[in-house]
């Protein structure tokens, strides 16, 4: 592995698909930590539009979805002069490295990936090959920039281990080329749906998730319908209640958290009060973020200029990596 000097920042990469409206899971798991990553790392932030093609979508909607993600990136505090904000499809090296990696990846490794089975079960009329090889493209996304750190949620552990496996396999076959990136886990475990707290929060179930653009009234309405299901064992939390307390710890102040924790412990809690306080605090926290977004989304030319500039910077690095790879595998 290449040594890192004390003054040289380590590289990191994070990405979000443009496949519909972003929700608070995207905020807590990614957007909120973007400014810190930008300050402390040589950071790449990718709009993963090629990944989004594996889902059912309308082509006419895709450009607006892409710019929507860029606007949220900038609203979160990213500065195009300090980091690389780029579009996956603007860097064709991602697709080319995917093919090379597919030639060193055993099918058995892909068959073990749980996300393929999950997505295939949800879009039964569109079980495409892209869903199956998705992890190889994700490995190419990461390894093109040779990051040492990759921020992920716990549900992405298998994908990062798959990426590490591809790096190891390539290095053994063709010589030391890629570092094996380490995970940097987000502080927030996966958020669960308000409708069904045994399922991950997803845009596929809009009533069970809070979108970043939701108004205070909509936020309050969604949380008011959240499943709580009191636990049969005193002092324990049901999955729905755990989910609400997880959000409380992320959006509310210490006094509010302490009040409801005590009320839950002694059995005096009123979930209607908890939901009201939580909805108010989520809306309050999102308000400045939403205000910036509203201003930015009205400037599509600026957003596209940010993407083009960032993609040019990212591509210079990607081209260098791909040239090295081609030399090592014997291509001219």
N, C-alpha and C positions, 0 to 999 in steps of 0.2 A: 504494500500500500504506500502511496506517495506521502512523504512527510509533509506536515503542515507547519509553516512557520508561525511564530507567536503573533505576528502582525497580520497574517493572511486569514481572512474569514473563511470558515467552512461553508460549503455549499449546501443548500437545501432546496427542495421543490415541493410545491403543493398545488393541487388543481381541483376544479369544480366543473361538473358537466353543465352545459346550457340546455337543460331538458325540462324547463318549466320553472315556476316561481321558487325562489329560495325560501327556506324556513328557518326557525330558530335553531334547529339542529346544525344547519350550515353555519350559523352565526357563532354558536358556542364551540363547535368542533373545529372551525377553520377561521372565519373572517375576524373574529375577535382577537386572535393571536397573530394575525398577519403583520400589524405594525411592529411587534416585538421581533418577529422573524426577520423583517426588513432591516431592523436596526442592528441585529446581532449576526446575521449571516449574509453570504452572497446568495440572494434569494431569487428564485424563479417561481412565478405564479401563472399557472396555465389554465386556459379555458379549454376543457377537453371535449371539443366539438365532435371529433371522430368517434369517441366512445359513445356519444349520445345517439349515434346513428343506429345502434343495436336495438333501440326502443322504437315503438310505434310513434311516428311524429308527422307533422305537416311541413313539407319543405318551405312553404311560404312563411312559416313562423320562426324558422331557425335564425335568420339574421337578427331579429329583434331579441331573441333569447340570448344570443351571444353578447350583444351590447348591454343587455340587462345585467349580466354577470360582471362585465367590466365596470358598470356604474356602481354596483355594490362593492367591488374591489376598491374603487377609489373612495367611496363613502366610508369604507372601513379604515381609511387612513393610508393606503398605499400611495407612494410617490413614484411616478414613472422614471424619475431621474435617479432613484435610489435602488430600484429593483427592476426585474424584467417581467413585464406583464405581456403574455403572448398567447396566440391562438395556435392550437395543436396542428390544424390543417395548413397553417402558413409555414410550417416547418416539415417538409416532406421526409426529412431524415427519420422521423418517428415511424412512418410506415415502412421505410426501407429496412431499418434495424429490426422491426418486428418480423419481417420475413427471414432475416438471417437468424434471429433467435429461435424462430419456429423450427429451424433445421437442426437445432441442438436440444430441443425440448421433447422429452418422451410424452406420448399421448397419455400414458398412465398418470403423469403429474397433473395434466389438465383435467382428467376425469375425476380427480379428487377435490377439485375446487368447488366449494359449496355455493358460491354466488351464481354459478351457471345453473345449478339445479333450482335455486330460489327464483331467479329471473325467468327461467324456462317454464316454471310452474305458474307464473303470473301472466305471461304473455304466450299462452299456448298456441295461438294462431300465427306467431312470428318467432319460432325457435330457430334463429339463424346461426350460421357458423361464427359470426362475430361475437355472439354471446360466449361461445366455447373458447375462442382464442383471445378474448378480452384481457386475460392476465398477461399474455405475452406483450400486447401493445402497452399495457401499464408498466411492464418491466422496461420496455424500450423508452417510454416517457421518462422514467427515473434515471436509468443508467446512462442515457445520452449526456447527462450533465454531471455525472459522477459525484452525486451528493454523498456525504457521510451521514447526514441526518435527514430523516423524512418524517414529518409530523403526520400521525395517523390516529384514528379512533380504534378502539379495541376490535371492531368488526373488520378492520383491514389488516389484521395481523397475518392472516393466511396469505394475503396477496403480497405483503412485503417479504415474507419468508420465501415465497415463490420467486420473487425478484432476486433475492440473495442466492437462491439455488441456481438460477440462470447465470448469475455472475460467477459463481464457483465453477459451474460446468464449463463456461466459456474460457475462464482463466486456465483451467486444467488442460483444455484441449488446444488452446492457441497462445497461451502465455499470459502473464499478469497484465490485465487491461482495466478491469472494473473493481472499485472498492465495493465491499458488501455493506450497503447502507443500514444504519441502525434506526430503530423506531424512536420517535419522540412522541410519546403518548399524550393525547389531549387530557386536560384535567377533568373533562366531563365524559362519563361513560355514555353509551348510546341512550338517546331519549326515546321514550315509548309513546305510542299513539294514545291520545286521550280516550278514543272510542274503545280500543282494545289494548290495554297496557302490557299484553304479552307479545305485541308486535312492534317493530321499530317504527318510529314516527316517519311518515313518508308522504310525499306530495300525492301519491296514488290514493290516499284516504284524506282528502282535504279537510273534512270535519274534525279529524283527529290531530291536526297539526296547526301551528301558528306560522303563517307566512310573514316574511319580514315587512311586507307592505300592509299587513292587516291594521285596521284602525283600532283604537282603544275599545270601541263598542264590540267589534268582531272578536277581539281577543277575549273580552269578558264573557261573551256568549259561548265561545268554544270551551273555555275553562270551566264555565258553570255546568257544562254537560259532561265533564270528565268523570270517568268511572273511578269510584273510590273503593267500594267493597270492603267494609270493615273486617279486619282480621279476627278469626275466632280466638286467637291467643292474645291476651292483654299485653300491650307494649310492643307488639310486632306490627309491621307495616305490610299492607297488601301491596301488590305491584303498582296499582294505580296511585296509592298514597305515596309510595316511594318516589314515583315519577314527579308528583307535585312538590315534594320536599326537595328533590334534586333541583328543580327549577327555582324554588324558594331560595336555596343556598347560592344560586348564581345571580339572582336579580334583586333580592331584598337585603335590607341592612341587618346588622347583628341583633338588634333588639327585636325585630320582627321574627327572625329565625328562632331566637331563644324563646319567645312567647309561644309560638306554635309547637315547638318541640316539647316544651313543658306541658302544654295542654294535651298533646297526644300521649305523653307518658302517664299523665294522671287521669286520662279518659274523659276530660272535659272539652275536648276539641269539637268545634263546629266547622265542618268542612265548607259550609257556605261562606263563613268568614275567611277561612284560609284562601278559598278561590277568589274572593273579592280582593283581598290584599295582594295576592299574587298577580292577578290580572292588571291591577293598577301599577305595580312595580315593573312588570314587563313592558307595559306601554310607555312608562316614564323613561326606562332605559333605552328603548328603541327610538324614541322621538327624535333626538338629534341625528341619529344615523339615518332615519327615514327622510329627514329634512334635506340632508346633503344629497341623498339619492334622487329626490324629486328634482333638484336643481341640475344634477348631472345627466339624468336620463333625457333631458330636453336638449342635450348637446351631442347628437349622434356623430357629427364630424370630428369632434374632439375625442370621443371614445374610440372611433376607428383609427384616428391618428396615433393614439396611445398603443393600440394593438399592433399597428404596422411597425412602429418604432421598436417596441419590445420584441416583436417577432424577428426583426432583423438582428437584434443583439443575440437572441437565443439561437438563431440559426447559425451564426458564426461559430458558436461553441459546438453545436450539434454536428456541423460539417467537419470540424476538426476531429471529433470523436469517431464519426463514421469513416473518415479517411484512414484513421488508425486501425479500425476494425477490418476494413477491406484489405489493407496491407497484410494483416495478420492471418486472414482466412484465405489469402492467395488470389484475391481479385485485383485487377490492374486499376 
